[in-house]
Amino acid sequence: MPVPLLLLCCVCVLRTSHSYVVIQSPEVIKASVNASFSLKCKRDQLQIEYCYSSISWFKLNLRTGKLSEARNTGNDHQEDNKRSCVRRIKNAQIQDSGTYYCVSLHEKMVFIGTGTRVIITDSVPLKPSVFLYTPVEEADAPSVLLQCLVMDAVPSQISVWWVIGGEMRLGWTESAWTRDSDQAKEYTRAQIMVHKEEWIKVAPNIVCVVKYGNQTVSKILQLPSHSDSTCTWLLFGGCSIAIITIAVVLTVALCLHKEKTATFKVKRNYADQQELNLRLNHETKHQEKLKNLNAEQKIQKEEDLKKNLTFQQSKITK
């Protein structure tokens, strides 16, 4: 194919491709709670007949990664000679934060916009809190990861840099959330990798610096000192000794209780046997008394009978 014809084909392809490009604006929107914001979706070189049938809006939840239909608080309207559709969302809430994409339908083709990052924050003044964590050193790892958390602020609201050994460095920042629910609040996590050799040299001289507006706040890395380590080991040892002592005391008390219970059972059984023997002896004596009493009564009856017979005989004789 001749070169001029090839160039003509490339130009035609580029022109056709750009005719269906979907552009969103603005790229980033920052709004306060209860405020309103507008999203614009423009279809270059192609008019939009009706917004409701040609353009759809979806929101990507950055925490969960789920895509859902964007909230609609009114009718979308056209702009730019019917090449743009604008959606206005009123009474913004924290849950409206995310990345919004417009989807354009033309004939049998679907085109997705470039995306608009929406950040909804509380109307209170920005006062971020900085937390710099002591890294965990791994024996085989060539580098050490430093983490600096900036609460009550999202990455687009602040700038974070590091001062390591007196030298300013830039790491990377990302969004994180306080919990795994719809009420979660977004905050900023800044990180940077430092070679282990350098970490050993500059460990006491590391600062995380956060800039918001015209103000800055910083946090110096606090490493546990030797005395702190000694106190930690002493505390650990003391707790271990206390736990062992308590365990021994409980074991001895349990053994004594079992022994006392067994002795009491033996004494109780002996006492019960003695009581049973006394009761049997008493009953035996009582039975003997009854037998003796019955014998005496029988003899008395016989004597009375004899006396009665003698009296009757003497009476007859007279």
SERO-4910 file (N, C-alpha, C, O; in steps of 0.05 Angstrom, whole numbers):
BEGIN
 pado doro    nc1    nc2    nc3   cac1   cac2   cac3    cc1    cc2    cc3    oc1    oc2    oc3
  Met    A     17    -24      0      0      0      0     18     25      0     37     26     16
  Pro    A     12     45    -17     28     70    -18     27     84      9      7     82     23
  Val    A     48     98     16     50    112     41     28    133     44     16    135     66
  Pro    A     22    150     24      1    170     27    -26    158     34    -41    168     50
  Leu    A    -33    135     21    -58    122     26    -59    111     55    -80    112     68
  Leu    A    -36    100     64    -35     89     91    -39    112    112    -53    108    131
  Leu    A    -27    135    107    -31    158    125    -60    167    125    -70    174    146
  Leu    A    -72    166    102   -100    174    100   -118    156    116   -137    164    130
  Cys    A   -112    130    115   -128    110    130   -124    115    160   -144    113    176
  Cys    A    -99    120    169    -94    125    197   -109    150    207   -121    149    229
  Val    A   -109    171    191   -123    195    199   -153    190    201   -166    200    220
  Cys    A   -164    175    182   -193    168    183   -200    152    208   -220    157    221
  Val    A   -182    133    214   -187    116    238   -187    134    263   -204    131    281
  Leu    A   -166    151    265   -164    169    289   -188    187    291   -199    192    313
  Arg    A   -197    198    268   -219    216    268   -245    201    277   -261    212    292
  Thr    A   -248    177    267   -272    161    274   -271    154    304   -291    155    317
  Ser    A   -247    146    314   -245    139    342   -251    162    360   -265    159    379
  His    A   -240    186    353   -245    209    370   -273    218    369   -283    233    386
  Ser    A   -288    210    348   -316    218    345   -333    205    367   -354    215    373
  Tyr    A   -323    183    378   -339    169    398   -326    169    426   -334    154    444
  Val    A   -307    187    430   -295    189    456   -314    203    475   -327    223    469
  Val    A   -317    191    499   -334    203    520   -317    215    541   -300    202    554
  Ile    A   -320    241    545   -303    256    564   -320    265    587   -342    275    584
  Gln    A   -309    262    611   -323    271    635   -308    295    647   -284    298    644
  Ser    A   -323    312    660   -311    335    674   -329    342    698   -353    338    697
  Pro    A   -317    353    719   -288    356    723   -275    329    731   -290    310    735
  Glu    A   -249    328    733   -236    303    741   -240    298    771   -243    275    779
  Val    A   -239    319    787   -242    316    816   -263    336    826   -262    359    818
  Ile    A   -280    327    844   -300    345    857   -297    342    887   -298    320    897
  Lys    A   -293    364    900   -292    364    930   -316    381    940   -319    404    933
  Ala    A   -332    368    956   -356    382    966   -360    374    995   -351    354   1005
  Ser    A   -375    391   1009   -382    386   1037   -409    372   1039   -424    372   1020
  Val    A   -414    361   1062   -439    348   1067   -462    368   1064   -460    391   1073
  Asn    A   -484    359   1052   -508    375   1047   -505    395   1024   -524    409   1018
  Ala    A   -482    395   1011   -478    412    988   -487    397    963   -496    375    964
  Ser    A   -485    410    939   -492    399    914   -468    399    895   -450    415    898
  Phe    A   -467    380    877   -446    379    857   -457    369    830   -478    355    829
  Ser    A   -443    376    809   -453    369    782   -432    352    767   -408    357    770
  Leu    A   -441    333    752   -425    315    735   -432    320    706   -455    320    699
  Lys    A   -411    323    689   -416    328    661   -404    305    645   -382    297    649
  Cys    A   -420    296    625   -411    275    607   -415    285    578   -437    292    570
  Lys    A   -392    287    564   -393    299    537   -385    277    516   -366    263    519
  Arg    A   -402    276    495   -397    257    473   -387    274    449   -403    287    436
  Asp    A   -362    273    444   -350    291    424   -359    284    396   -361    260    389
  Gln    A   -365    304    381   -373    302    352   -398    285    348   -403    274    327
  Leu    A   -414    283    369   -439    267    366   -460    278    385   -456    279    409
  Gln    A   -482    287    374   -503    299    390   -518    277    406   -520    254    398
  Ile    A   -529    287    428   -545    269    446   -574    278    443   -581    301    449
  Glu    A   -591    260    435   -619    267    431   -633    270    457   -645    291    462
  Tyr    A   -631    250    474   -643    251    501   -623    240    521   -611    219    517
  Cys    A   -620    254    543   -601    245    564   -610    220    577   -594    202    582
  Tyr    A   -636    217    583   -646    195    598   -643    169    583   -642    147    595
  Ser    A   -642    170    556   -640    145    540   -612    141    528   -607    119    518
  Ser    A   -595    161    530   -568    158    518   -546    157    539   -525    145    533
  Ile    A   -550    169    562   -528    170    582   -538    158    609   -560    164    618
  Ser    A   -521    141    620   -527    129    647   -503    135    665   -480    137    655
  Trp    A   -509    138    691   -488    144    710   -485    122    731   -505    111    741
  Phe    A   -460    115    736   -454     94    756   -432    104    775   -415    119    768
  Lys    A   -434     94    800   -414    101    820   -398     77    829   -410     56    835
  Leu    A   -372     79    829   -354     58    838   -347     63    867   -335     84    874
  Asn    A   -354     44    885   -347     46    913   -318     38    916   -311     14    912
  Leu    A   -301     56    924   -272     50    925   -265     31    948   -245     17    946
  Arg    A   -282     30    968   -277     12    990   -283    -17    983   -268    -35    989
  Thr    A   -306    -21    971   -315    -49    964   -309    -57    936   -309    -81    929
  Gly    A   -305    -37    918   -300    -43    890   -326    -50    875   -325    -60    852
  Lys    A   -349    -44    887   -375    -50    874   -384    -26    858   -381     -3    865
  Leu    A   -397    -32    835   -407    -12    817   -438    -11    820   -451    -32    817
  Ser    A   -449     12    826   -478     15    829   -488     39    814   -472     57    807
  Glu    A   -514     40    810   -525     63    796   -524     88    813   -529     87    837
  Ala    A   -516    110    801   -512    135    816   -539    146    825   -559    142    812
  Arg    A   -538    161    847   -562    173    857   -572    195    839   -555    211    829
  Asn    A   -598    197    835   -609    217    817   -629    234    833   -649    224    843
  Thr    A   -623    260    835   -640    278    850   -656    297    832   -668    317    842
  Gly    A   -655    292    806   -669    310    787   -665    300    759   -652    279    755
  Asn    A   -676    315    740   -673    308    712   -646    318    701   -638    341    706
  Asp    A   -632    301    686   -608    309    672   -615    329    650   -635    326    637
  His    A   -597    349    646   -603    368    625   -579    369    605   -557    361    612
  Gln    A   -585    380    581   -565    380    560   -550    407    560   -560    428    568
  Glu    A   -525    405    550   -508    429    547   -490    425    522   -491    403    510
  Asp    A   -475    446    515   -456    444    493   -469    435    467   -460    416    454
  Asn    A   -491    449    460   -504    442    435   -512    413    433   -507    400    413
  Lys    A   -524    403    454   -534    375    456   -512    354    454   -517    332    445
  Arg    A   -488    361    462   -466    342    462   -458    334    491   -441    316    494
  Ser    A   -470    346    510   -464    340    538   -490    336    554   -510    348    549
  Cys    A   -488    318    574   -509    314    593   -498    320    621   -476    310    628
  Val    A   -513    335    637   -504    342    663   -523    331    684   -548    334    682
  Arg    A   -512    318    704   -528    308    727   -520    324    752   -496    326    758
  Arg    A   -540    334    765   -535    349    790   -546    333    814   -569    325    814
  Ile    A   -528    328    833   -535    312    857   -536    332    880   -517    345    886
  Lys    A   -559    333    893   -564    351    915   -561    337    942   -562    313    944
  Asn    A   -557    354    963   -556    344    990   -535    321    992   -542    298   1001
  Ala    A   -511    326    985   -490    306    985   -485    295   1013   -486    309   1032
  Gln    A   -478    269   1014   -472    255   1039   -445    241   1036   -434    238   1014
  Ile    A   -434    233   1058   -408    219   1058   -410    194   1040   -390    188   1026
  Gln    A   -433    181   1039   -436    157   1023   -435    162    993   -432    144    977
  Asp    A   -438    188    985   -437    195    957   -408    196    946   -404    200    922
  Ser    A   -388    194    964   -361    194    955   -355    169    938   -366    148    943
  Gly    A   -338    173    918   -330    151    900   -322    161    873   -318    185    870
  Thr    A   -319    143    854   -312    151    827   -337    146    809   -347    124    808
  Tyr    A   -345    167    795   -369    165    779   -361    162    749   -343    175    739
  Tyr    A   -376    144    736   -371    140    707   -397    143    692   -418    134    701
  Cys    A   -396    157    669   -419    158    652   -416    138    630   -394    133    620
  Val    A   -438    125    623   -438    105    602   -456    114    579   -479    121    584
  Ser    A   -445    116    555   -459    126    532   -467    103    514   -450     86    507
  Leu    A   -491    102    505   -501     82    487   -506     95    460   -522    113    457
  His    A   -492     84    439   -496     94    412   -499     70    393   -481     55    390
  Glu    A   -523     68    381   -529     45    364   -525     20    381   -540     15    400
  Lys    A   -506      3    373   -502    -22    388   -475    -22    403   -465    -43    411
  Met    A   -465      2    408   -439      4    421   -442     19    448   -459     38    450
  Val    A   -426     12    467   -426     24    493   -399     37    498   -378     24    494
  Phe    A   -399     62    507   -374     76    513   -375     86    542   -395     95    552
  Ile    A   -352     83    555   -349     91    583   -332    116    585   -312    119    572
  Gly    A   -341    134    603   -327    159    607   -301    156    621   -293    134    630
  Thr    A   -286    178    624   -260    178    636   -261    178    667   -241    172    680
  Gly    A   -284    183    679   -287    182    708   -283    209    722   -268    225    713
  Thr    A   -299    212    743   -297    236    760   -295    227    789   -313    213    799
  Arg    A   -274    235    803   -271    228    831   -286    248    848   -280    272    847
  Val    A   -304    239    864   -321    256    882   -313    251    911   -313    228    920
  Ile    A   -306    272    925   -298    270    953   -317    287    970   -317    312    967
  Ile    A   -333    275    987   -351    289   1004   -340    288   1033   -335    266   1043
  Thr    A   -336    311   1045   -325    313   1072   -343    329   1090   -361    344   1081
  Asp    A   -338    326   1116   -353    342   1135   -346    372   1132   -324    379   1123
  Ser    A   -365    388   1140   -361    417   1137   -343    429   1159   -336    453   1157
  Val    A   -335    413   1178   -318    423   1200   -290    428   1188   -282    415   1169
  Pro    A   -275    446   1201   -248    452   1191   -230    427   1192   -233    410   1210
  Leu    A   -213    425   1172   -195    401   1170   -174    402   1192   -158    421   1193
  Lys    A   -173    381   1209   -153    379   1229   -143    350   1230   -152    334   1247
  Pro    A   -125    343   1212   -116    315   1211    -99    307   1235    -84    324   1246
  Ser    A   -100    282   1242    -83    271   1263    -64    251   1250    -71    235   1233
  Val    A    -38    253   1258    -17    237   1245     -7    216   1265     -2    221   1288
  Phe    A     -5    191   1255      5    169   1271     27    155   1255     22    146   1232
  Leu    A     51    154   1266     73    141   1253     80    115   1268     87    116   1291
  Tyr    A     78     93   1254     81     67   1267    110     57   1264    123     60   1244
  Thr    A    119     44   1286    145     32   1285    144      7   1268    128    -11   1273
  Pro    A    161      5   1248    159    -18   1229    168    -44   1242    183    -44   1262
  Val    A    159    -66   1231    167    -93   1240    190   -102   1222    186   -104   1197
  Glu    A    212   -107   1233    236   -115   1218    235   -145   1213    233   -161   1232
  Glu    A    238   -153   1188    240   -181   1181    269   -188   1175    283   -172   1162
  Ala    A    278   -210   1185    306   -217   1183    316   -219   1155    338   -209   1148
  Asp    A    300   -231   1137    310   -235   1109    301   -213   1090    309   -214   1067
  Ala    A    286   -194   1099    276   -173   1081    298   -152   1076    312   -144   1095
  Pro    A    302   -144   1051    323   -124   1045    315    -96   1052    332    -78   1054
  Ser    A    288    -91   1055    278    -64   1060    259    -64   1084    250    -85   1093
  Val    A    254    -40   1094    236    -36   1116    213    -18   1106    219      3   1094
  Leu    A    188    -25   1112    165     -9   1104    157     10   1127    152      1   1149
  Leu    A    156     36   1120    147     56   1139    119     64   1132    112     68   1109
  Gln    A    102     67   1153     74     74   1149     67     98   1166     73     99   1190
  Cys    A     53    117   1154     43    141   1167     14    144   1161      6    147   1138
  Leu    A     -3    142   1182    -32    145   1179    -41    173   1185    -33    185   1205
  Val    A    -57    184   1167    -68    211   1171    -98    209   1173   -112    205   1153
  Met    A   -108    211   1197   -137    208   1202   -152    234   1196   -140    256   1197
  Asp    A   -178    231   1189   -195    254   1184   -186    270   1160   -190    294   1158
  Ala    A   -174    257   1140   -165    270   1116   -162    249   1094   -153    227   1099
  Val    A   -170    256   1069   -167    238   1046   -143    247   1030   -134    270   1033
  Pro    A   -132    230   1013   -107    237    999   -108    263    983    -88    277    980
  Ser    A   -132    269    972   -134    293    955   -134    319    971   -130    341    960
  Gln    A   -138    317    998   -138    341   1015   -111    348   1026   -108    371   1036
  Ile    A    -92    330   1025    -67    335   1038    -43    327   1020    -47    315    999
  Ser    A    -20    335   1029      5    327   1016     23    315   1038     25    326   1060
  Val    A     34    292   1032     51    278   1052     78    273   1040     81    264   1018
  Trp    A     99    279   1056    126    272   1048    141    264   1073    132    267   1096
  Trp    A    165    253   1068    182    242   1090    208    258   1091    219    267   1071
  Val    A    218    260   1116    245    271   1120    261    248   1133    257    242   1157
  Ile    A    279    236   1118    295    213   1127    324    221   1127    336    226   1106
  Gly    A    336    222   1151    364    230   1153    369    258   1143    390    264   1132
  Gly    A    349    276   1146    352    304   1138    346    308   1108    348    330   1099
  Glu    A    338    287   1094    332    289   1065    302    285   1060    290    266   1071
  Met    A    290    303   1045    261    301   1039    257    280   1017    270    280    996
  Arg    A    237    263   1021    230    242   1002    200    239    999    185    246   1017
  Leu    A    192    229    976    163    225    971    158    195    969    173    180    955
  Gly    A    138    185    983    130    157    981    105    156    964    103    168    943
  Trp    A     86    140    972     60    138    959     38    138    979     42    129   1002
  Thr    A     15    148    971     -8    150    989    -31    135    977    -33    132    952
  Glu    A    -48    125    994    -72    111    985    -94    115   1005    -90    123   1028
  Ser    A   -119    109    996   -142    112   1014   -146     87   1030   -140     64   1021
  Ala    A   -155     90   1055   -162     68   1072   -187     76   1088   -194     99   1088
  Trp    A   -200     56   1100   -225     61   1114   -224     51   1142   -211     31   1148
  Thr    A   -238     64   1160   -238     58   1188   -252     32   1195   -245     18   1214
  Arg    A   -271     24   1178   -286     -1   1183   -297    -11   1157   -296      2   1136
  Asp    A   -308    -36   1158   -319    -48   1135   -350    -46   1135   -364    -66   1138
  Ser    A   -360    -21   1132   -388    -16   1132   -394     10   1117   -375     24   1110
  Asp    A   -419     15   1113   -427     40   1099   -420     65   1115   -419     87   1104
  Gln    A   -417     62   1141   -411     85   1159   -381     89   1161   -372    106   1176
  Ala    A   -365     74   1145   -336     77   1147   -327    104   1137   -339    116   1119
  Lys    A   -306    115   1150   -294    140   1142   -268    135   1128   -252    118   1137
  Glu    A   -263    150   1107   -239    148   1092   -216    164   1105   -220    186   1116
  Tyr    A   -192    152   1105   -169    167   1114   -145    160   1096   -148    145   1076
  Thr    A   -122    172   1101    -99    169   1084    -78    152   1096    -71    155   1120
  Arg    A    -66    134   1080    -44    118   1089    -20    124   1071    -21    118   1047
  Ala    A      1    135   1083     25    141   1068     47    120   1074     50    112   1097
  Gln    A     61    112   1054     81     91   1058    107     97   1042    106    111   1022
  Ile    A    129     86   1051    154     89   1037    172     66   1045    172     57   1068
  Met    A    188     56   1026    207     34   1031    235     46   1035    244     64   1021
  Val    A    249     36   1056    276     44   1062    294     19   1063    286      0   1076
  His    A    317     20   1050    335     -2   1051    344     -7   1080    347     12   1096
  Lys    A    348    -32   1087    354    -39   1115    380    -26   1124    382    -18   1147
  Glu    A    400    -25   1107    426    -12   1115    421     17   1123    431     27   1142
  Glu    A    405     31   1106    399     59   1112    381     62   1137    385     80   1153
  Trp    A    363     43   1140    345     43   1163    361     41   1189    355     55   1209
  Ile    A    381     24   1190    398     21   1214    412     47   1220    416     54   1244
  Lys    A    420     62   1200    435     87   1204    417    110   1213    424    126   1231
  Val    A    394    113   1200    377    137   1204    352    132   1220    335    150   1222
  Ala    A    349    108   1232    324    101   1245    315    122   1265    291    128   1266
  Pro    A    332    134   1281    322    154   1300    315    181   1288    303    198   1301
  Asn    A    320    185   1262    316    211   1249    298    208   1225    306    213   1202
  Ile    A    273    201   1230    252    198   1210    228    213   1217    218    211   1240
  Val    A    218    230   1199    195    247   1204    175    244   1182    182    244   1158
  Cys    A    149    242   1189    127    243   1170    114    271   1171    105    279   1192
  Val    A    114    285   1148    104    312   1147     78    313   1130     77    302   1108
  Val    A     58    326   1141     32    328   1127     25    358   1124     26    373   1143
  Lys    A     19    365   1099     11    393   1094    -18    394   1085    -27    378   1068
  Tyr    A    -33    412   1097    -61    416   1090    -66    446   1090    -62    459   1111
  Gly    A    -75    456   1068    -78    485   1066    -51    499   1069    -32    492   1055
  Asn    A    -50    518   1086    -25    532   1092    -11    523   1117      7    536   1128
  Gln    A    -20    500   1128     -9    490   1153      4    463   1149     -2    449   1130
  Thr    A     22    456   1167     36    430   1166     35    419   1194     36    433   1214
  Val    A     35    392   1195     37    378   1220     56    354   1215     55    342   1194
  Ser    A     72    347   1235     92    326   1231     92    307   1255     82    314   1276
  Lys    A    103    284   1250    106    264   1271    133    251   1268    141    242   1247
  Ile    A    148    250   1291    174    238   1291    172    209   1300    157    202   1319
  Leu    A    187    191   1286    186    163   1293    199    158   1320    222    166   1324
  Gln    A    185    146   1338    195    140   1365    202    110   1366    185     93   1364
  Leu    A    228    105   1370    237     77   1372    240     70   1402    248     87   1418
  Pro    A    234     45   1409    237     37   1437    266     37   1445    283     25   1430
  Ser    A    273     50   1467    301     51   1476    308     25   1490    292      7   1495
  His    A    334     23   1497    344     -1   1511    331     -4   1538    324    -26   1547
  Ser    A    327     19   1552    314     18   1578    286      8   1576    276     -6   1593
  Asp    A    272     18   1554    245      9   1550    244    -21   1545    226    -35   1555
  Ser    A    263    -32   1530    264    -60   1525    269    -76   1551    257    -96   1556
  Thr    A    288    -65   1567    293    -78   1593    268    -78   1611    262    -99   1623
  Cys    A    254    -56   1612    230    -55   1628    209    -74   1617    194    -87   1632
  Thr    A    208    -76   1591    189    -95   1579    195   -124   1587    177   -139   1594
  Trp    A    221   -131   1585    228   -158   1593    223   -163   1623    214   -184   1631
  Leu    A    230   -143   1640    225   -146   1668    195   -149   1674    187   -165   1690
  Leu    A    179   -133   1660    150   -135   1664    140   -162   1655    123   -175   1668
  Phe    A    150   -172   1632    142   -198   1623    151   -220   1642    135   -238   1648
  Gly    A    176   -218   1653    185   -238   1672    169   -237   1698    162   -258   1708
  Gly    A    163   -213   1708    147   -211   1732    119   -223   1729    109   -237   1746
  Cys    A    107   -217   1706     80   -228   1701     81   -259   1699     63   -272   1709
  Ser    A    102   -269   1687    105   -299   1684    108   -311   1712     95   -331   1718
  Ile    A    125   -299   1729    129   -310   1756    103   -309   1772     96   -327   1786
  Ala    A     88   -286   1769     63   -284   1784     43   -305   1775     28   -316   1791
  Ile    A     42   -310   1749     23   -330   1738     30   -358   1749     13   -373   1757
  Ile    A     56   -364   1748     65   -390   1758     59   -394   1788     49   -415   1796
  Thr    A     64   -372   1803     58   -373   1832     28   -378   1838     21   -394   1854
  Ile    A     11   -364   1823    -18   -367   1826    -26   -396   1819    -43   -407   1833
  Ala    A    -14   -407   1798    -21   -434   1790    -13   -454   1811    -28   -473   1817
  Val    A     11   -450   1823     20   -469   1845      2   -467   1869     -6   -487   1880
  Val    A     -5   -442   1877    -23   -439   1900    -50   -452   1895    -60   -465   1913
  Leu    A    -61   -448   1872    -87   -460   1866    -85   -491   1866   -103   -504   1876
  Thr    A    -63   -502   1856    -59   -531   1855    -58   -542   1884    -71   -562   1890
  Val    A    -42   -529   1901    -39   -538   1929    -66   -536   1944    -73   -554   1958
  Ala    A    -80   -514   1939   -106   -510   1952   -126   -532   1944   -141   -542   1960
  Leu    A   -125   -539   1918   -143   -559   1908   -136   -586   1920   -154   -602   1928
  Cys    A   -110   -593   1922   -102   -618   1934   -111   -620   1964   -121   -640   1973
  Leu    A   -106   -598   1979   -114   -598   2007   -144   -601   2010   -154   -615   2028
  His    A   -159   -588   1992   -188   -590   1994   -197   -619   1989   -215   -629   2002
  Lys    A   -184   -633   1969   -191   -660   1964   -184   -678   1987   -200   -696   1995
  Glu    A   -161   -674   2000   -152   -690   2023   -171   -686   2046   -179   -705   2060
  Lys    A   -179   -661   2051   -197   -655   2073   -224   -667   2068   -237   -678   2087
  Thr    A   -233   -667   2044   -259   -679   2037   -258   -709   2042   -277   -720   2052
  Ala    A   -236   -722   2034   -234   -751   2037   -233   -758   2067   -246   -777   2075
  Thr    A   -218   -743   2084   -216   -748   2113   -244   -744   2126   -252   -760   2143
  Phe    A   -258   -724   2118   -285   -719   2129   -303   -742   2122   -320   -750   2138
  Lys    A   -301   -753   2097   -318   -775   2090   -312   -800   2107   -331   -814   2115
  Val    A   -286   -805   2113   -279   -829   2129   -290   -825   2157   -302   -844   2168
  Lys    A   -286   -801   2169   -296   -796   2196   -327   -799   2196   -338   -809   2216
  Arg    A   -339   -789   2176   -368   -790   2175   -378   -819   2174   -398   -826   2187
  Asn    A   -364   -835   2158   -372   -863   2156   -368   -878   2182   -385   -894   2190
  Tyr    A   -346   -872   2196   -341   -884   2222   -362   -876   2243   -372   -893   2258
  Ala    A   -369   -851   2243   -390   -841   2261   -417   -854   2255   -432   -862   2273
  Asp    A   -423   -857   2230   -448   -869   2222   -449   -898   2231   -469   -908   2240
  Gln    A   -426   -912   2229   -425   -940   2237   -428   -943   2267   -442   -961   2277
  Gln    A   -416   -925   2282   -418   -925   2311   -447   -920   2320   -458   -934   2337
  Glu    A   -460   -901   2306   -488   -895   2313   -505   -919   2307   -524   -925   2321
  Leu    A   -499   -933   2285   -515   -956   2277   -512   -979   2298   -531   -992   2305
  Asn    A   -487   -983   2307   -482  -1003   2327   -497   -997   2353   -509  -1015   2365
  Leu    A   -496   -972   2362   -510   -964   2386   -540   -968   2384   -554   -977   2402
  Arg    A   -550   -962   2360   -579   -965   2355   -586   -995   2356   -607  -1002   2368
  Leu    A   -569  -1012   2345   -575  -1041   2345   -574  -1052   2374   -591  -1068   2381
  Asn    A   -554  -1043   2389   -552  -1052   2417   -577  -1043   2433   -587  -1059   2449
  His    A   -585  -1019   2429   -608  -1009   2443   -633  -1025   2436   -649  -1032   2454
  Glu    A   -636  -1031   2411   -660  -1046   2402   -659  -1075   2414   -679  -1086   2422
  Thr    A   -635  -1086   2415   -632  -1113   2426   -640  -1114   2455   -654  -1131   2464
  Lys    A   -629  -1094   2471   -636  -1093   2499   -666  -1088   2503   -678  -1099   2521
  His    A   -677  -1072   2486   -706  -1067   2488   -722  -1092   2483   -742  -1097   2497
  Gln    A   -713  -1108   2464   -727  -1133   2458   -725  -1152   2482   -744  -1166   2489
  Glu    A   -701  -1153   2494   -698  -1171   2518   -715  -1162   2541   -727  -1178   2555
  Lys    A   -717  -1135   2544   -735  -1125   2566   -764  -1133   2561   -778  -1141   2579
  Leu    A   -772  -1131   2536   -799  -1139   2529   -804  -1169   2535   -825  -1177   2545
  Lys    A   -783  -1185   2528   -786  -1213   2533   -789  -1219   2563   -806  -1234   2572
  Asn    A   -771  -1206   2579   -772  -1210   2608   -799  -1200   2620   -810  -1213   2637
  Leu    A   -808  -1178   2609   -833  -1167   2619   -856  -1186   2613   -874  -1189   2629
  Asn    A   -856  -1197   2590   -877  -1216   2582   -876  -1241   2600   -897  -1251   2607
  Ala    A   -852  -1250   2606   -850  -1274   2624   -861  -1268   2651   -875  -1284   2663
  Glu    A   -854  -1245   2663   -864  -1238   2689   -894  -1235   2689   -908  -1244   2707
  Gln    A   -904  -1222   2668   -933  -1219   2666   -947  -1246   2664   -969  -1251   2676
  Lys    A   -935  -1265   2650   -947  -1292   2647   -947  -1306   2674   -967  -1319   2681
  Ile    A   -925  -1303   2689   -924  -1316   2716   -945  -1304   2734   -958  -1318   2749
  Gln    A   -948  -1278   2733   -967  -1264   2750   -996  -1273   2744  -1012  -1276   2762
  Lys    A  -1001  -1276   2718  -1028  -1285   2710  -1033  -1313   2720  -1055  -1320   2729
  Glu    A  -1013  -1331   2719  -1016  -1358   2729  -1022  -1358   2759  -1039  -1373   2769
  Glu    A  -1007  -1341   2773  -1011  -1340   2803  -1039  -1329   2809  -1053  -1339   2827
  Asp    A  -1047  -1309   2794  -1074  -1298   2798  -1095  -1319   2793  -1116  -1321   2806
  Leu    A  -1090  -1335   2772  -1109  -1356   2765  -1111  -1377   2787  -1133  -1386   2794
  Lys    A  -1088  -1384   2798  -1087  -1404   2819  -1102  -1394   2844  -1117  -1408   2857
  Lys    A  -1097  -1368   2850  -1110  -1357   2873  -1140  -1357   2869  -1156  -1362   2888
  Asn    A  -1148  -1351   2845  -1177  -1350   2839  -1190  -1377   2842  -1212  -1380   2853
  Leu    A  -1176  -1398   2833  -1186  -1426   2835  -1188  -1434   2864  -1207  -1446   2873
  Thr    A  -1168  -1427   2880  -1167  -1434   2908  -1191  -1421   2923  -1204  -1433   2940
  Phe    A  -1195  -1396   2915  -1217  -1382   2928  -1244  -1394   2921  -1262  -1396   2938
  Gln    A  -1247  -1403   2897  -1272  -1415   2888  -1277  -1442   2902  -1299  -1449   2911
  Gln    A  -1255  -1458   2905  -1258  -1484   2919  -1265  -1480   2948  -1282  -1494   2959
  Ser    A  -1253  -1461   2961  -1260  -1457   2989  -1288  -1447   2993  -1301  -1453   3013
  Lys    A  -1298  -1433   2974  -1325  -1423   2975  -1345  -1446   2971  -1366  -1446   2984
  Ile    A  -1338  -1465   2954  -1356  -1488   2949  -1357  -1506   2974  -1378  -1516   2982
  Thr    A  -1334  -1509   2987  -1332  -1526   3011  -1350  -1516   3033  -1364  -1531   3046
  Lys    A  -1350  -1491   3036  -1367  -1479   3057  -1396  -1482   3049  -1413  -1474   3064
***
